[in-house]
Amino acid sequence: MDLTQLQQTIELTWNDRTLLEQPASQEAIRTVIELLDKGQLRTAEPKGDGTWQVNEWVKKAVILYFPIQKMRKMGGPDIEFFDKLETKHDYEALGVRVVPNGVARYGAYLAPGVIMMPSYVNIGAYVDSGTMVDTWATVGSCAQIGKGVHLSGGVGIGGVLEPVQAAPVIIEDHCFIGSRCIVVEGAHVGTEAVLGANVVITGSTKIIDVTGSEPVHYKGYVPPRSVVIPGSYTKQYPAGEYQVPCALIIGQRKESTDRKTSLNDALRDFGVSA
């Protein structure tokens, strides 16, 4: 079944859920999940002009996968799961290092060279080569993580499965996401950006570039090579003025610094901890 046929079958099944009982529909759904698992399909992909295309029909297949799967016991005598979706297997063949208690669901793509500490990657996510998913970090469904990214301890990358037309969270190549950061609601972090510890980026978070004579505001997007820390701004409410969280762009990563060493150094340059 080619991609055009797959898409047509998924769309028909999406619009008529009674077709979930049909073997052809189930086969199409499972084929899409297999292609996601192998990295041959993506829920979203770069278009080459700096924008990303959301593949709605692929996200529909992920949603349709749940009702055709049955709950069952999985795992061995020491670690047990009870779920509908399989976990990934054969990490040695995939060239992926997974430390005990690191879990990725079948249908998530992990490229060769990925390292998973005790962490979690959900179905539909794409994690590219050389990326570290550090201890207790989570990568939500359909999130797109680039090459050479470091997701530090406790980072929460949100999943965006529905609505199907919504863009997932995107972390581009060689970003450093500091400890306990949260990036959710389809937020987009540009290439080589650095987020200091505890930065929260949502679809509506004010991201303020304070490096010039006048502030520059962004929402849901961190420009490439930005160095970002948590901040706050004053907002007037009926009960008075209060501080509201935001994110502050305080500088740019230096071109002269090697990527691998500059991740922490970029923060130290501005007196910020990783």
PyMOL commands that set and color helices and strands:
alter all, ss='L'
color gray80, all
select helices_A, chain A and resi 3-15+17-21+23-37+56-68+91-94+259-268
alter helices_A, ss='H'
color red, helices_A
select strands_A, chain A and resi 44-46+52-54+72-75+80-83+97-98+103-104+109-110+115-116+120-121+126-127+132-133+138-139+144-145+150-151+156-157+170-171+176-177+182-183+188-189+194-195+200-201+206-209+216-219+221-222+226-237+240-252
alter strands_A, ss='S'
color yellow, strands_A
deselect
rebuild
show_as cartoon
